[in-house]
Amino acid sequence: MTAQTTPIDNRKQLQSRTYQLAALDQDFILGESTRGIRLQLEYAKAEEALRAWGVRSTVVVFGSARVRENGPPRHATWYRQAREFARIVSERGGAKRSNGPVRDNVIATGGGPGLMEAANRGACDADAPSIGYNITLVHEQQPNAYSTPELTFRFQYFAIRKMHLAMRANALVIFPGGFGTLDEMFEILTLKQTAKISQIPILLFDHSYWRSLLNLDVLVSEGMIAPQDTSLFMFADDAEEAWALLKEHLLCAFSPRQDSP
């Protein structure tokens, strides 16, 4: 009879982290060497969902997360106007209208509370889809309840989030806000000033708020910007006026752009 060979114990090899498939090894995927892959994944995941929903263009709404519907009168007015503006855009801009599989001028926000919530809520009022581009923060931001669940994203990297906010934007509407809103506003202004994106309309809501906050004449007088740079944006004080101004800038006449940021 042939002697039976005792199997050699290879459990340690099977349990080794290096034996795991790379795609299933979370420690590896979240490590330093794979940062570039994570950036690519954050871009691709949102891109796939947006394409599946036929989102060709967006109207991006920025604004403070601290504003509440039942807050001080001025805050309540901003909330109401952001909600109304998003409803108007969603009903009249092509987010609902069937053009084959394509949707245009879909409302997109940072996905959180405050004026972001108001804009997503306005699209919801119109029974239209809207996008929430959330970001992972130290004090965790929760997505508001009004963005379309299948278009509610969460990003680790501000850079990829900002890319998605910019790359489909047909217009940028900026309601009152703080550091985050200013950061996003000046980023898009810089892209427009340097012709890295198309000359999309940039609209600042509440003329008195922005005029009191931004004294761009100082930048002109000191030679930091050109006089014509002060016309890179416009102002509106109510939702219908904002929509009318965007229509003047051919908001509905979308044509795909080649100059993604």
Phi and psi restraints in degrees (value plus and minus 20) as a CYANA .aco file:
   2 THR   PHI    -102.6   -62.6
   2 THR   PSI     113.7   153.7
   3 ALA   PHI     -87.0   -47.0
   3 ALA   PSI     117.8   157.8
   4 GLN   PHI     -97.7   -57.7
   4 GLN   PSI     109.9   149.9
   5 THR   PHI    -105.7   -65.7
   5 THR   PSI     108.6   148.6
   6 THR   PHI     -98.6   -58.6
   6 THR   PSI     105.0   145.0
   7 PRO   PHI     -80.2   -40.2
   7 PRO   PSI     120.0   160.0
   8 ILE   PHI     -99.8   -59.8
   8 ILE   PSI     114.0   154.0
   9 ASP   PHI     -90.8   -50.8
   9 ASP   PSI      94.6   134.6
  10 ASN   PHI    -135.4   -95.4
  10 ASN   PSI       4.3    44.3
  11 ARG   PHI     -82.2   -42.2
  11 ARG   PSI     -56.8   -16.8
  12 LYS   PHI     -82.1   -42.1
  12 LYS   PSI     -59.1   -19.1
  13 GLN   PHI     -86.9   -46.9
  13 GLN   PSI     -62.6   -22.6
  14 LEU   PHI     -84.6   -44.6
  14 LEU   PSI     -51.6   -11.6
  15 GLN   PHI    -109.3   -69.3
  15 GLN   PSI     -25.5    14.5
  16 SER   PHI     -86.0   -46.0
  16 SER   PSI     119.7   159.7
  17 ARG   PHI     -81.9   -41.9
  17 ARG   PSI     -53.7   -13.7
  18 THR   PHI     -88.8   -48.8
  18 THR   PSI     -38.1     1.9
  19 TYR   PHI    -102.6   -62.6
  19 TYR   PSI     -36.9     3.1
  20 GLN   PHI     -83.2   -43.2
  20 GLN   PSI     126.9   166.9
  21 LEU   PHI     -80.1   -40.1
  21 LEU   PSI     116.4   156.4
  22 ALA   PHI     -75.8   -35.8
  22 ALA   PSI     -60.1   -20.1
  23 ALA   PHI     -88.1   -48.1
  23 ALA   PSI     -38.8     1.2
  24 LEU   PHI    -123.8   -83.8
  24 LEU   PSI     -19.9    20.1
  25 ASP   PHI    -113.8   -73.8
  25 ASP   PSI      77.8   117.8
  26 GLN   PHI     -84.6   -44.6
  26 GLN   PSI     -57.9   -17.9
  27 ASP   PHI     -80.8   -40.8
  27 ASP   PSI     -58.7   -18.7
  28 PHE   PHI     -89.6   -49.6
  28 PHE   PSI     -67.8   -27.8
  29 ILE   PHI     -80.6   -40.6
  29 ILE   PSI     -53.4   -13.4
  30 LEU   PHI    -114.7   -74.7
  30 LEU   PSI      -9.0    31.0
  31 GLY   PHI    -103.9   -63.9
  31 GLY   PSI     154.2   194.2
  32 GLU   PHI     -84.7   -44.7
  32 GLU   PSI     -59.7   -19.7
  33 SER   PHI     -89.9   -49.9
  33 SER   PSI     -36.5     3.5
  34 THR   PHI    -127.5   -87.5
  34 THR   PSI      -2.1    37.9
  35 ARG   PHI     -77.9   -37.9
  35 ARG   PSI     -62.3   -22.3
  36 GLY   PHI     -81.0   -41.0
  36 GLY   PSI     -57.8   -17.8
  37 ILE   PHI     -85.2   -45.2
  37 ILE   PSI     -61.2   -21.2
  38 ARG   PHI     -84.2   -44.2
  38 ARG   PSI     -59.2   -19.2
  39 LEU   PHI     -79.8   -39.8
  39 LEU   PSI     -64.4   -24.4
  40 GLN   PHI     -83.5   -43.5
  40 GLN   PSI     -62.0   -22.0
  41 LEU   PHI     -83.7   -43.7
  41 LEU   PSI     -61.0   -21.0
  42 GLU   PHI     -82.8   -42.8
  42 GLU   PSI     -58.8   -18.8
  43 TYR   PHI     -86.5   -46.5
  43 TYR   PSI     -67.7   -27.7
  44 ALA   PHI     -88.8   -48.8
  44 ALA   PSI     -57.7   -17.7
  45 LYS   PHI     -82.7   -42.7
  45 LYS   PSI     -67.9   -27.9
  46 ALA   PHI     -87.5   -47.5
  46 ALA   PSI     -59.7   -19.7
  47 GLU   PHI     -80.4   -40.4
  47 GLU   PSI     -61.7   -21.7
  48 GLU   PHI     -82.8   -42.8
  48 GLU   PSI     -63.6   -23.6
  49 ALA   PHI     -87.7   -47.7
  49 ALA   PSI     -61.4   -21.4
  50 LEU   PHI     -83.6   -43.6
  50 LEU   PSI     -60.8   -20.8
  51 ARG   PHI     -86.0   -46.0
  51 ARG   PSI     -59.1   -19.1
  52 ALA   PHI     -81.9   -41.9
  52 ALA   PSI     -52.5   -12.5
  53 TRP   PHI    -109.4   -69.4
  53 TRP   PSI     -18.9    21.1
  54 GLY   PHI      50.3    90.3
  54 GLY   PSI       7.0    47.0
  55 VAL   PHI     -99.6   -59.6
  55 VAL   PSI      85.5   125.5
  56 ARG   PHI    -112.5   -72.5
  56 ARG   PSI     -55.8   -15.8
  57 SER   PHI    -166.1  -126.1
  57 SER   PSI     140.9   180.9
  58 THR   PHI    -154.5  -114.5
  58 THR   PSI     141.3   181.3
  59 VAL   PHI    -134.3   -94.3
  59 VAL   PSI      94.9   134.9
  60 VAL   PHI    -110.3   -70.3
  60 VAL   PSI     109.9   149.9
  61 VAL   PHI    -136.3   -96.3
  61 VAL   PSI      99.5   139.5
  62 PHE   PHI    -125.7   -85.7
  62 PHE   PSI     138.7   178.7
  63 GLY   PHI     145.6   185.6
  63 GLY   PSI     147.9   187.9
  64 SER   PHI     -83.6   -43.6
  64 SER   PSI     120.8   160.8
  65 ALA   PHI     -99.3   -59.3
  65 ALA   PSI     -30.4     9.6
  66 ARG   PHI    -112.6   -72.6
  66 ARG   PSI     -29.6    10.4
  67 VAL   PHI     -97.8   -57.8
  67 VAL   PSI     117.7   157.7
  68 ARG   PHI    -143.9  -103.9
  68 ARG   PSI     130.8   170.8
  69 GLU   PHI     -78.8   -38.8
  69 GLU   PSI     -56.8   -16.8
  70 ASN   PHI    -123.9   -83.9
  70 ASN   PSI       4.9    44.9
  71 GLY   PHI    -102.8   -62.8
  71 GLY   PSI    -183.1  -143.1
  72 PRO   PHI     -73.6   -33.6
  72 PRO   PSI     135.3   175.3
  73 PRO   PHI     -71.4   -31.4
  73 PRO   PSI     -63.1   -23.1
  74 ARG   PHI     -86.7   -46.7
  74 ARG   PSI     -60.3   -20.3
  75 HIS   PHI     -83.8   -43.8
  75 HIS   PSI     -62.5   -22.5
  76 ALA   PHI     -81.9   -41.9
  76 ALA   PSI     -56.4   -16.4
  77 THR   PHI     -86.0   -46.0
  77 THR   PSI     -64.2   -24.2
  78 TRP   PHI     -80.2   -40.2
  78 TRP   PSI     -63.7   -23.7
  79 TYR   PHI     -80.5   -40.5
  79 TYR   PSI     -67.5   -27.5
  80 ARG   PHI     -82.7   -42.7
  80 ARG   PSI     -61.8   -21.8
  81 GLN   PHI     -89.7   -49.7
  81 GLN   PSI     -57.7   -17.7
  82 ALA   PHI     -83.7   -43.7
  82 ALA   PSI     -61.4   -21.4
  83 ARG   PHI     -84.9   -44.9
  83 ARG   PSI     -65.1   -25.1
  84 GLU   PHI     -85.5   -45.5
  84 GLU   PSI     -62.2   -22.2
  85 PHE   PHI     -79.5   -39.5
  85 PHE   PSI     -65.9   -25.9
  86 ALA   PHI     -85.5   -45.5
  86 ALA   PSI     -55.3   -15.3
  87 ARG   PHI     -83.3   -43.3
  87 ARG   PSI     -65.5   -25.5
  88 ILE   PHI     -81.3   -41.3
  88 ILE   PSI     -68.4   -28.4
  89 VAL   PHI     -80.6   -40.6
  89 VAL   PSI     -62.6   -22.6
  90 SER   PHI     -86.3   -46.3
  90 SER   PSI     -55.8   -15.8
  91 GLU   PHI     -98.6   -58.6
  91 GLU   PSI     -53.6   -13.6
  92 ARG   PHI    -130.5   -90.5
  92 ARG   PSI     -29.8    10.2
  93 GLY   PHI    -118.9   -78.9
  93 GLY   PSI     -28.5    11.5
  94 GLY   PHI      92.0   132.0
  94 GLY   PSI     -17.9    22.1
  95 ALA   PHI     -88.1   -48.1
  95 ALA   PSI     -50.0   -10.0
  96 LYS   PHI    -119.3   -79.3
  96 LYS   PSI     -50.8   -10.8
  97 ARG   PHI     -86.8   -46.8
  97 ARG   PSI     113.8   153.8
  98 SER   PHI    -100.8   -60.8
  98 SER   PSI     104.1   144.1
  99 ASN   PHI    -153.0  -113.0
  99 ASN   PSI      46.7    86.7
 100 GLY   PHI      49.0    89.0
 100 GLY   PSI    -153.0  -113.0
 101 PRO   PHI    -111.3   -71.3
 101 PRO   PSI     -12.9    27.1
 102 VAL   PHI    -115.6   -75.6
 102 VAL   PSI     119.8   159.8
 103 ARG   PHI    -142.7  -102.7
 103 ARG   PSI     115.5   155.5
 104 ASP   PHI    -137.8   -97.8
 104 ASP   PSI     134.0   174.0
 105 ASN   PHI      37.0    77.0
 105 ASN   PSI      20.7    60.7
 106 VAL   PHI     -93.1   -53.1
 106 VAL   PSI     113.1   153.1
 107 ILE   PHI     -84.6   -44.6
 107 ILE   PSI     111.4   151.4
 108 ALA   PHI    -150.9  -110.9
 108 ALA   PSI     114.9   154.9
 109 THR   PHI    -155.5  -115.5
 109 THR   PSI     159.4   199.4
 110 GLY   PHI     -96.3   -56.3
 110 GLY   PSI     -20.8    19.2
 111 GLY   PHI      65.5   105.5
 111 GLY   PSI     -29.2    10.8
 112 GLY   PHI    -111.9   -71.9
 112 GLY   PSI    -177.4  -137.4
 113 PRO   PHI    -102.5   -62.5
 113 PRO   PSI    -188.1  -148.1
 114 GLY   PHI      49.5    89.5
 114 GLY   PSI    -153.3  -113.3
 115 LEU   PHI     -91.6   -51.6
 115 LEU   PSI     -43.5    -3.5
 116 MET   PHI     -84.4   -44.4
 116 MET   PSI     -67.0   -27.0
 117 GLU   PHI     -77.6   -37.6
 117 GLU   PSI     -63.4   -23.4
 118 ALA   PHI     -79.1   -39.1
 118 ALA   PSI     -62.3   -22.3
 119 ALA   PHI     -88.8   -48.8
 119 ALA   PSI     -66.2   -26.2
 120 ASN   PHI     -80.3   -40.3
 120 ASN   PSI     -55.4   -15.4
 121 ARG   PHI     -86.8   -46.8
 121 ARG   PSI     -59.3   -19.3
 122 GLY   PHI     -82.4   -42.4
 122 GLY   PSI     -60.5   -20.5
 123 ALA   PHI     -84.3   -44.3
 123 ALA   PSI     -59.3   -19.3
 124 CYS   PHI     -83.1   -43.1
 124 CYS   PSI     -58.8   -18.8
 125 ASP   PHI     -77.5   -37.5
 125 ASP   PSI     -53.6   -13.6
 126 ALA   PHI    -107.2   -67.2
 126 ALA   PSI     -16.6    23.4
 127 ASP   PHI      38.1    78.1
 127 ASP   PSI      20.1    60.1
 128 ALA   PHI    -138.2   -98.2
 128 ALA   PSI     134.1   174.1
 129 PRO   PHI     -91.3   -51.3
 129 PRO   PSI     135.6   175.6
 130 SER   PHI    -170.0  -130.0
 130 SER   PSI     139.8   179.8
 131 ILE   PHI    -130.3   -90.3
 131 ILE   PSI     121.4   161.4
 132 GLY   PHI    -144.4  -104.4
 132 GLY   PSI      90.6   130.6
 133 TYR   PHI    -116.5   -76.5
 133 TYR   PSI      64.9   104.9
 134 ASN   PHI     -99.0   -59.0
 134 ASN   PSI     139.2   179.2
 135 ILE   PHI    -148.6  -108.6
 135 ILE   PSI     122.1   162.1
 136 THR   PHI     -95.4   -55.4
 136 THR   PSI     104.5   144.5
 137 LEU   PHI    -145.1  -105.1
 137 LEU   PSI     143.6   183.6
 138 VAL   PHI     -78.8   -38.8
 138 VAL   PSI     -67.7   -27.7
 139 HIS   PHI    -114.8   -74.8
 139 HIS   PSI      78.3   118.3
 140 GLU   PHI     -73.3   -33.3
 140 GLU   PSI     107.7   147.7
 141 GLN   PHI    -104.9   -64.9
 141 GLN   PSI     109.7   149.7
 142 GLN   PHI    -114.6   -74.6
 142 GLN   PSI     120.7   160.7
 143 PRO   PHI     -87.1   -47.1
 143 PRO   PSI     123.5   163.5
 144 ASN   PHI     -91.8   -51.8
 144 ASN   PSI     145.8   185.8
 145 ALA   PHI    -105.2   -65.2
 145 ALA   PSI     -13.6    26.4
 146 TYR   PHI    -133.1   -93.1
 146 TYR   PSI     -37.2     2.8
 147 SER   PHI     -89.0   -49.0
 147 SER   PSI     129.9   169.9
 148 THR   PHI     -82.5   -42.5
 148 THR   PSI     104.3   144.3
 149 PRO   PHI     -71.9   -31.9
 149 PRO   PSI     -62.1   -22.1
 150 GLU   PHI     -93.3   -53.3
 150 GLU   PSI     -28.2    11.8
 151 LEU   PHI    -139.6   -99.6
 151 LEU   PSI       4.5    44.5
 152 THR   PHI    -123.8   -83.8
 152 THR   PSI      92.3   132.3
 153 PHE   PHI    -133.3   -93.3
 153 PHE   PSI     140.4   180.4
 154 ARG   PHI    -153.1  -113.1
 154 ARG   PSI     110.7   150.7
 155 PHE   PHI    -136.1   -96.1
 155 PHE   PSI     128.2   168.2
 156 GLN   PHI    -108.6   -68.6
 156 GLN   PSI     -54.7   -14.7
 157 TYR   PHI    -127.2   -87.2
 157 TYR   PSI     103.3   143.3
 158 PHE   PHI     -77.8   -37.8
 158 PHE   PSI     -56.9   -16.9
 159 ALA   PHI     -80.3   -40.3
 159 ALA   PSI     -64.1   -24.1
 160 ILE   PHI     -92.7   -52.7
 160 ILE   PSI     -58.0   -18.0
 161 ARG   PHI     -79.3   -39.3
 161 ARG   PSI     -66.8   -26.8
 162 LYS   PHI     -84.3   -44.3
 162 LYS   PSI     -55.7   -15.7
 163 MET   PHI     -81.3   -41.3
 163 MET   PSI     -65.6   -25.6
 164 HIS   PHI     -86.7   -46.7
 164 HIS   PSI     -56.6   -16.6
 165 LEU   PHI     -82.1   -42.1
 165 LEU   PSI     -55.6   -15.6
 166 ALA   PHI    -108.6   -68.6
 166 ALA   PSI     -55.5   -15.5
 167 MET   PHI     -91.7   -51.7
 167 MET   PSI     -43.5    -3.5
 168 ARG   PHI    -128.1   -88.1
 168 ARG   PSI     -15.9    24.1
 169 ALA   PHI     -89.1   -49.1
 169 ALA   PSI     104.8   144.8
 170 ASN   PHI    -110.7   -70.7
 170 ASN   PSI     -42.4    -2.4
 171 ALA   PHI    -182.6  -142.6
 171 ALA   PSI     136.1   176.1
 172 LEU   PHI    -145.0  -105.0
 172 LEU   PSI     103.3   143.3
 173 VAL   PHI    -139.0   -99.0
 173 VAL   PSI     100.9   140.9
 174 ILE   PHI    -134.9   -94.9
 174 ILE   PSI      89.8   129.8
 175 PHE   PHI    -104.7   -64.7
 175 PHE   PSI     146.3   186.3
 176 PRO   PHI     -74.8   -34.8
 176 PRO   PSI     121.6   161.6
 177 GLY   PHI    -186.4  -146.4
 177 GLY   PSI    -194.7  -154.7
 178 GLY   PHI    -129.9   -89.9
 178 GLY   PSI    -160.3  -120.3
 179 PHE   PHI     -77.2   -37.2
 179 PHE   PSI     -65.9   -25.9
 180 GLY   PHI     -82.9   -42.9
 180 GLY   PSI     -63.0   -23.0
 181 THR   PHI     -84.3   -44.3
 181 THR   PSI     -62.2   -22.2
 182 LEU   PHI     -84.6   -44.6
 182 LEU   PSI     -60.8   -20.8
 183 ASP   PHI     -78.3   -38.3
 183 ASP   PSI     -68.9   -28.9
 184 GLU   PHI     -85.7   -45.7
 184 GLU   PSI     -59.4   -19.4
 185 MET   PHI     -83.6   -43.6
 185 MET   PSI     -69.3   -29.3
 186 PHE   PHI     -89.8   -49.8
 186 PHE   PSI     -48.5    -8.5
 187 GLU   PHI     -82.1   -42.1
 187 GLU   PSI     -67.8   -27.8
 188 ILE   PHI     -89.2   -49.2
 188 ILE   PSI     -58.5   -18.5
 189 LEU   PHI     -78.4   -38.4
 189 LEU   PSI     -61.9   -21.9
 190 THR   PHI     -85.5   -45.5
 190 THR   PSI     -62.2   -22.2
 191 LEU   PHI     -82.0   -42.0
 191 LEU   PSI     -57.7   -17.7
 192 LYS   PHI     -91.8   -51.8
 192 LYS   PSI     -63.7   -23.7
 193 GLN   PHI     -80.0   -40.0
 193 GLN   PSI     -58.0   -18.0
 194 THR   PHI    -114.0   -74.0
 194 THR   PSI     -12.5    27.5
 195 ALA   PHI      40.5    80.5
 195 ALA   PSI      11.4    51.4
 196 LYS   PHI    -104.0   -64.0
 196 LYS   PSI     -35.3     4.7
 197 ILE   PHI    -150.8  -110.8
 197 ILE   PSI     147.1   187.1
 198 SER   PHI     -82.6   -42.6
 198 SER   PSI     143.2   183.2
 199 GLN   PHI     -99.8   -59.8
 199 GLN   PSI      44.1    84.1
 200 ILE   PHI     -90.2   -50.2
 200 ILE   PSI     129.9   169.9
 201 PRO   PHI     -88.5   -48.5
 201 PRO   PSI     116.1   156.1
 202 ILE   PHI    -138.7   -98.7
 202 ILE   PSI     100.4   140.4
 203 LEU   PHI    -140.6  -100.6
 203 LEU   PSI     106.8   146.8
 204 LEU   PHI    -120.4   -80.4
 204 LEU   PSI     104.3   144.3
 205 PHE   PHI    -113.5   -73.5
 205 PHE   PSI     111.5   151.5
 206 ASP   PHI      62.0   102.0
 206 ASP   PSI      66.3   106.3
 207 HIS   PHI     -71.6   -31.6
 207 HIS   PSI     -64.9   -24.9
 208 SER   PHI     -87.0   -47.0
 208 SER   PSI     -57.5   -17.5
 209 TYR   PHI     -82.1   -42.1
 209 TYR   PSI     -70.3   -30.3
 210 TRP   PHI     -92.8   -52.8
 210 TRP   PSI     -55.1   -15.1
 211 ARG   PHI     -84.7   -44.7
 211 ARG   PSI     -56.3   -16.3
 212 SER   PHI     -94.0   -54.0
 212 SER   PSI     -46.4    -6.4
 213 LEU   PHI    -108.0   -68.0
 213 LEU   PSI     -59.3   -19.3
 214 LEU   PHI    -130.5   -90.5
 214 LEU   PSI      95.4   135.4
 215 ASN   PHI    -128.6   -88.6
 215 ASN   PSI      59.1    99.1
 216 LEU   PHI     -92.3   -52.3
 216 LEU   PSI     -34.1     5.9
 217 ASP   PHI     -80.8   -40.8
 217 ASP   PSI     -50.1   -10.1
 218 VAL   PHI     -83.2   -43.2
 218 VAL   PSI     -63.7   -23.7
 219 LEU   PHI     -83.6   -43.6
 219 LEU   PSI     -56.9   -16.9
 220 VAL   PHI     -87.7   -47.7
 220 VAL   PSI     -68.8   -28.8
 221 SER   PHI     -84.8   -44.8
 221 SER   PSI     -48.9    -8.9
 222 GLU   PHI    -110.7   -70.7
 222 GLU   PSI     -17.9    22.1
 223 GLY   PHI      55.4    95.4
 223 GLY   PSI       0.3    40.3
 224 MET   PHI    -104.6   -64.6
 224 MET   PSI     -46.0    -6.0
 225 ILE   PHI    -156.1  -116.1
 225 ILE   PSI     141.6   181.6
 226 ALA   PHI    -100.7   -60.7
 226 ALA   PSI     130.9   170.9
 227 PRO   PHI     -72.5   -32.5
 227 PRO   PSI     -57.8   -17.8
 228 GLN   PHI     -89.4   -49.4
 228 GLN   PSI     -35.6     4.4
 229 ASP   PHI     -86.9   -46.9
 229 ASP   PSI     -42.3    -2.3
 230 THR   PHI     -92.2   -52.2
 230 THR   PSI     -28.5    11.5
 231 SER   PHI    -122.5   -82.5
 231 SER   PSI      -5.3    34.7
 232 LEU   PHI     -91.4   -51.4
 232 LEU   PSI     -33.7     6.3
 233 PHE   PHI    -159.1  -119.1
 233 PHE   PSI     149.4   189.4
 234 MET   PHI    -156.8  -116.8
 234 MET   PSI     154.4   194.4
 235 PHE   PHI    -142.0  -102.0
 235 PHE   PSI     132.1   172.1
 236 ALA   PHI    -166.1  -126.1
 236 ALA   PSI     134.7   174.7
 237 ASP   PHI    -141.3  -101.3
 237 ASP   PSI     -22.7    17.3
 238 ASP   PHI    -173.3  -133.3
 238 ASP   PSI     145.6   185.6
 239 ALA   PHI     -82.7   -42.7
 239 ALA   PSI     -63.3   -23.3
 240 GLU   PHI     -86.4   -46.4
 240 GLU   PSI     -59.3   -19.3
 241 GLU   PHI     -82.9   -42.9
 241 GLU   PSI     -61.2   -21.2
 242 ALA   PHI     -81.4   -41.4
 242 ALA   PSI     -64.5   -24.5
 243 TRP   PHI     -83.2   -43.2
 243 TRP   PSI     -62.5   -22.5
 244 ALA   PHI     -81.6   -41.6
 244 ALA   PSI     -62.0   -22.0
 245 LEU   PHI     -84.8   -44.8
 245 LEU   PSI     -60.6   -20.6
 246 LEU   PHI     -86.6   -46.6
 246 LEU   PSI     -57.3   -17.3
 247 LYS   PHI     -83.8   -43.8
 247 LYS   PSI     -57.2   -17.2
 248 GLU   PHI     -79.7   -39.7
 248 GLU   PSI     -49.2    -9.2
 249 HIS   PHI    -114.5   -74.5
 249 HIS   PSI       4.8    44.8
 250 LEU   PHI      39.0    79.0
 250 LEU   PSI      21.5    61.5
 251 LEU   PHI     -75.8   -35.8
 251 LEU   PSI     -59.8   -19.8
 252 CYS   PHI     -98.9   -58.9
 252 CYS   PSI     -35.3     4.7
 253 ALA   PHI    -108.8   -68.8
 253 ALA   PSI      50.2    90.2
 254 PHE   PHI    -100.0   -60.0
 254 PHE   PSI     116.3   156.3
 255 SER   PHI    -156.1  -116.1
 255 SER   PSI     117.1   157.1
 256 PRO   PHI     -77.2   -37.2
 256 PRO   PSI     117.6   157.6
 257 ARG   PHI    -119.4   -79.4
 257 ARG   PSI     134.9   174.9
 258 GLN   PHI    -121.6   -81.6
 258 GLN   PSI     -28.2    11.8
 259 ASP   PHI    -125.8   -85.8
 259 ASP   PSI      40.3    80.3
 260 SER   PHI     -85.0   -45.0
 260 SER   PSI     121.8   161.8
